[in-house]
Amino acid sequence: MAYFNHAFYKTFVVGSTEANAGISTSALAAGEMGIVSDSDWETIAIPGGALPANSLAYLVQGSFYTKDTIGNNPGHGGYKESVKSKGINPRYVSRAWYTNCLVASQSKASLSLGSDCTPCGSTQFMRMDVKGSPALRFLNHNAYAIGDSANICCIDGQEFLDPALVGATMADMVLANPLIKPFVAEADVDGAKDATLVGGTGYSVAAGVAVTGGSGSGAAVNILTVAGGAVATFSWAAVGSGYAVGDVLTISGGGADATLTLTSVSEGGVVVSVETAGVVSQEVFTIAEVLAGTYVASTDPNGASKVSATVEFVGAYVGTKFGNCSFDSRDHFNAEPVEIIASVLDETGEVCNDCGVATMTPGQMQQTQGEQVIRDLILSERYRQSPYNQGNADSARIREIEMSDELLSAVDRSATYKAYYLQHSVPRFNNPSGLFDNDQYVYQIYVKCDDDAANVAVKALLDKVVALANAAGNPIAVEYNSAW
């Protein structure tokens, strides 16, 4: 007779662990996990406990169900009972590993124009491409739009158009396109803006002095005047990005004691740089401010003061998301960030980088979304004969009766989870052919990324299982790769 091996997944969602010995499985709280010996069905200590001879270890988690029966039917009991793995013989643990907490990030693109990139009498063009799963689902094809500067006029004697005005005009045209608008938005740079100055000691006039601290990066200042070694006035040589009100920035050099406490940060994605006599100053405007005249466009951007500008964009697609009441495991959830690509075109429509520079930064996919966790948990519960009703007019009522709502409440669908994995086999020693002689089991233990205490505890639990394997002569180690 031939035997065929099988592979099984089981999902746990854990908020804490039981590190003390002698705790019964029925005493584990909802979402609490322990390592249990089948010799007495009580937990062993983490990290110091030992597994009794000839015993199997079980991963056991307290059930999320608050009642033992479905619909108060005494003929169907046991739902409040703890959730258990198969018996684990430490000698047959083959792998243990965990993932990284990769948070989703938006795709970014930018378009930069120099002071001599926009001569009067010529039209500038930019193209914005939208690609990826969100565009294909929404439109059934990738999309693009082209913006131009054809409606900007020069005054008599003017040689170049202001790059900020040109960039904002093209960006506004692209973002107004109905195919592009759902996927791309003007970025909010959050650059340094207004700040309260503490002058410090030992400073002198200088340009482009770096600052440190705060939640962002890339900011620098020009020290315009000093009084007795203290910084008296300054301008932003670079506004940087990612800053927040209240950030305290320290000006490098001098006594390293001059500080700037941000009282406001910039809004908008048009970064304007003006270089005069070798000193650069930066300021940020919204596209609307540039077009409405809040920003005063230069009529001589390539003269004594040279003006350059960068327009920043972000991928902005947000898919439809249903609440727990109407949740259906077959609903699509978006995992891939939309990809946006900006490019400069010449008047023939060909991509050109001779004047103007376009850049793009791909977005990052979230490692494990709560949307995936709840689906894995529902599937695992179905293997336990715990139903999940969906797709019917009265599904919400049935889920309340069958306690499925308690599963939904156990998972934060908007959160990022870290996954810990344990793989082991259950060999068959009565297989005469010697083929297909074991079943493989993989347990995935999900923990919210922002729950530091739970992550430390579950990592210690995984280390303990590996230690039990090592003590049984099985030399495995916990695996980890920052790219996972």
N, C-alpha and C positions, 0 to 999 in steps of 0.2 A: 504493500500500500504506500502511495506517495503522500507526503505532507507538503503543504505549501505555506510558506511563511507569510505573515501579515505585518502591516505597519499601522500604528495607531497614534493619534494625537489626542492629548487631553489638555484642557485649558484651566488654569487657576488665575483668579484675580485677587491679589494679596495686598493688605494694608498694614499688616504687622506679623510678627512671628512669635512663637512660644519657645523661649530659650531655656526654660526651666525643665527639669526632669519630673516625671511622675504625674503629669497632667493628662487626664483622660480625654479621649477624642470628643466626647459629648460636652466637655467644658470649653472647647475652643470657640471663641467669638466669631461672628460672621466676618469672613475675609482674613482670619488669623490662621497661619500655617505652622505646623510643627513636623518634626521627624519622629515617627512612631514605630516602636518595635512590636512585632506580632506576638512576642512572648507574653506581654501583659496589656497590650493596646494602650500604652501610655507613652508620653513623649520622652525622648532622651535629651540630655543637656546639650546645648550648643554654646561653646565649642567642645567642652570637655567630655561629653558622654561617650559611652561605648555601646556597641550593639552586642547583646548576648549571643553566645555561641549557637550556631544553627538557627539563627533567626533571620527574618527578612525585615527590611525597613520599608516604611510606607510614608509617602508625602500625604499629609492630611490637612485639609482646610475646612474651617468652620463654614457651614452652609449659609447662604444668603436668604434662604426661605425661613419665614417666621412661623409657619404652621407646618404640621407634620402630614396633613392630608389635603387633597385637592377638593375644594368645594365641600369640605366637612364630610367627605365620604370615607368612613372607617375602613372600607375595603381596599383603599389605595393609600397606604401610609409609607413613611420612611423618607419623606422629602426634606425634613429638617435634619436628617442624619448628615454627618460630615461627608465631605467629598474626598475620596481616597484615590491614590494611584494604584497600580498593580504592585504586588510585592517585589521589592528591589533587592536582588542579591548583589552586594557591592562588588563581587568578582566579575559581574557581567555588566557593569556600568561602562559604556563605551565612550561617551563624550559628555562634557559639561561646558556650556559657553553662555555668554550674554552679549547683548547688543549695546550700541551707543544711543544716547538720546539726541537725535538729530532733529532740530526744530525746523519747520518749513520756513523758507525765505522766498521773497518775491524776486522774479527776474527784473533786472535793471538795464536801462539803456541811456545813453547820453549823446548829445550832439554839440560839438564845440566849434565856434567860429572865431577866427582871429581878426585883428583890426583891419587887415587889408583883404579880407575874404569876400567882401560884399560891395564891389564897385557899383557906382551909379550906372544905370543903363543896362544892367544885366539882371537876370532873374535867378534866384537861388531856389533849389529844390531839395526836399528831404523825403525819404520813404520810410514808412514804419511797417514792418512785417510782424504778423502774429501767427505763431505756430504752436503745435502741441495738442494734447488730448482735449483741453477745454474748447479750443477753436473748432476742432473736428466734430465734437459732439454738438456744439451750438450752431455751426454753419455747414457742417459736412465737408468743409474744405478749409485750408489755410487762407489767410486774408492779408491784404496790404492796402495802404492808402498813401497818397502823395500830397504833400503840402508845398506851397510856393510863396514867394515874396512879391508877386507881380503887382500888388496894389499899393506898394510903398513908393513914394515919390521923393526925389531929392530937390532941395532948394537950389537956386542959382549959385554956381560956384562950388557946390558940394561935390566931393570926389567919391566918398564911400558912405554907405548906409551904416547906421549903428548896428553892430552884430546882435545885441540883445533884442532889438526891435525886430530884426529879420528872423532870429531863432524863435521868438515868441509868436510871430505871425504864422510861421510854418507849423509850429507845434499846435497852435490853436485850430488851424485848419484840419490837421490830422486827427486831433482828439474829438473834433465835432463829427467826424465820419461815423455813420451809424454802424458800420461793421467793426470799427476799431474801438469805439467808445466803451463797449462792455468789457474790454480786455486791458486797456492801457489808461493810465492816469498820470497827471503831473505829479512828480515826486515831491515830497516834503523833506527838504534837506535837513532841517533842524540844525542849522548852523548857529554859531555864536553870534549874538546880536548886542543887546544892551547888558552892561555889567557894572557892578560897584567895584571901584578900584581901591586897593590898599597898596600904597606906593613902594613899600619895602626899602631896602638899602643897597648901596653899591652898584647901582645901575647907571648906564650911559645911553645916549641916543643910539639907536640901532634899528635895522630893518629886518623883517622876517624872523623874529625871535620865537622859537617854539614855546608852547605852553604844555603843561602836563596836568593830568587829573581829569575828573569829570567822567561822564558816561559815554562821551563821544570821542572822536579822534580827528587829527588833521588841522586843528586850529593853530594860528600863529599871529603875532602882533608886531606892529611897528611902534617902537618907543619914540614918540615924537619930541617930547621935552622931559627933562628931569629937573628936580629941585633938591639940591643937597644929596644926590644919589638916589632919591626916591622918584619913581615913575610918576610924572605929573599928568601927561596926556598920552593917548595911544590911539591907534586905529587897527582894524583887523587886516592883517596881511593875507590871511586865509581864514575863512569862517569855519572850515571843517564840516563835520556832519555827525548826527546822532547825539547831540547834546540836549540837556534838559534844564529847565529853570531850577536854580538852586545849586547847580554844579559849581564847584570851586576850582578854578584853574590857577596854576602856579606858573609865573613867568620865569623861564630859565635864565641863567646868568646872574650877575650881581650877587646879592646875598641869598638868592633863591627863596626870597620871602615876600615878593610882591605877588598879590593874588587878585583875581577877578572873579567875583561871584555873579553868575548870570541871573539877570532879572527878566530876561526874555530871550527866546530863540527865534530864528527866522522861520517864516512860513513861505512855502512856494519852492519852485524848482529851477528858477532862472538865476544862475550865479554870475554876477557881473564883476569883472576884474578891470581896474584902471591902473595903468603903470605910468607914473610921472617921475622923470629924472631918476629912473632905476628903482623907485619905490612903488610896490604894488599894494593896492587896497582893494578889498572885496566886500560885496554886499549882495544880499539875496532878495529877489522879488518874485511875486507870483506872475504867471502869464497875464492874468487880468490886469495887474498893476502896470505892467509894461505897456499893454495895449491901451489902457485908459489914461495914461499920462502921468501916473504917480511917479513912475520912473521918467526922468528927463533925458530923452535920447540925445546923444551927441551928434552934432552936424560935422564934426571933424574927428572921427574915431581913430584916424591913423596919423594924427598930428602930434603935438607935443605930449599930449596925454593919449596913450593908446588903449583903446577899449576892446576887450575880448569877452566872450560870453559862452556859457555852457547851459544847455537845457537838459534837465534830468527827468526821466520817465520811469515808472514802475509798472509791472504787470498787476492788474487789479481785478481779475475775474473772480466772482463769488458765486458758487453754484447754489441751487435750491437745497435747503436742508429742512427736514421735517422733525418735529418734536417727538418726544417719547410716546405720546398718546397715539400718534399715527405712524410710528416707526415700522418699517418693513425691511427685513434683512436683504431684500432684493433691490432696494433703492440704490441708485448709483451714488457714490461719494467720490469727490475729486481728490486724487492723491498727487497728480503731476502738476507743478506750477506752469502757467502759460509762459511761453518763450516769446520775448519781444526783441526785435532787431531794428535798430535805426541805421540809416545810411544816407550819405550825401550823394546827390545825383548831379551830373552836368546837364546842360541844356538839351542833350540828345537822349537823356534818360539812362545813361550808363553810370554805374557806381564809380565814384571818384573821390579820392582822398588828397588831391592836390591842394585843396583849400577847404578846411573843415575836417574835423576828426570825429568819427562815430565810434563808440565803444558799447559793449554789452557784457553783462555779468549774468550767467545762467542762475535761475532759482534753484533752491534745494528742496528735494522731496522730504516730507516729514517721515521719520523712521517708522513709528508705529502709532497710528491714530487711534483714538478711542472708538472711531467707527469700525475699525478692523477688530478691535478687542471685543466689542459686544457681539459681533458676528461669530467670532471664534468661540466665545462663551456659550452662545445659543446652540451652536453646532455640538459642542461638547456635552451640553445638557440634554440634547436630543438623544445622544448615544446612551445617556442614563435613563432613557424613557421619560424624560421630563419634557412635556410638549411646549411648543411656542406657536400660538394661533395667529395667523395673519392672512390678509387678503379677503376677509369676509366683512360684511356690514357690521357684525357684532363682535369683531375680533378684540376691540378694546375691552369689552365687557368680559369676554372669555379669558383674556390675559389677566384681568384682575382676579377672576376666580381661580385660575391656575397658577397664580403668584409669579407670572412672567414679569410683571411690573417691578418686582423686587430685584430681578436680574438687571433690568434697565437702569434702576436707581443705583446699582452697584458700580456702574461704569460711567465715567465722565466722557461723553462722546466728543467733547471739544478739546480734550487734553491729549498730551503726548505720553506714551507709555514706554517703559523700558522692559525688554523681554529677557528672561533668564530661561535657559533650556537645559534639560537633562535627558539623555538618551540611554536606554538600557535594553537588554534582550532577556527573553524567557526561553531558554533552550529546551528542546525535547530530547530526552535521552533514550526514548523507546522507539526511535525512528530507524527501522532496519536499513533504509537506503542511505542514510547519512546526508541526504540532500534536503534543502529547505527545512532546516531543523531548528529554527528559532523565530519567534515573533519579536518585532522591534517596537519599542514604545518611546515616544518623545513627549515630554511634559513641558509646556510653555507656561511660565509664571509671569504674569504681567503686573508691573508696579508703576504707579504714576511717577513721571520723571521729577516732578517738583516735591515729591515726598522723600526727603533725604533720609529720614530715620528708617523708613520701610526699605529703601534701597540698600542701606547698610546691613539691615537685618537679613534680607533675603540673600544678599551676597554671602553673609556668614553661613547661612543655611546651605547654600550651594557648596561653599568651601568644606562644610562638615561632611556632606555626602562624598565629596572627593577624598577627604581624609579617611572615611570609612573604606572607600575603595582601595586607597593606598595601603591601609592596614591589612587588607585582605590579599595583598600581593598584586594589586591591579594598578600599575604606575601611570595614571592619567593625571591631567592638570586642567584647570579652568582655562578656557580659551577666550580671547577677546581681540577684536580688531577695531580700531577707531573708525574705519570706513563702513562698518556694518550699521 
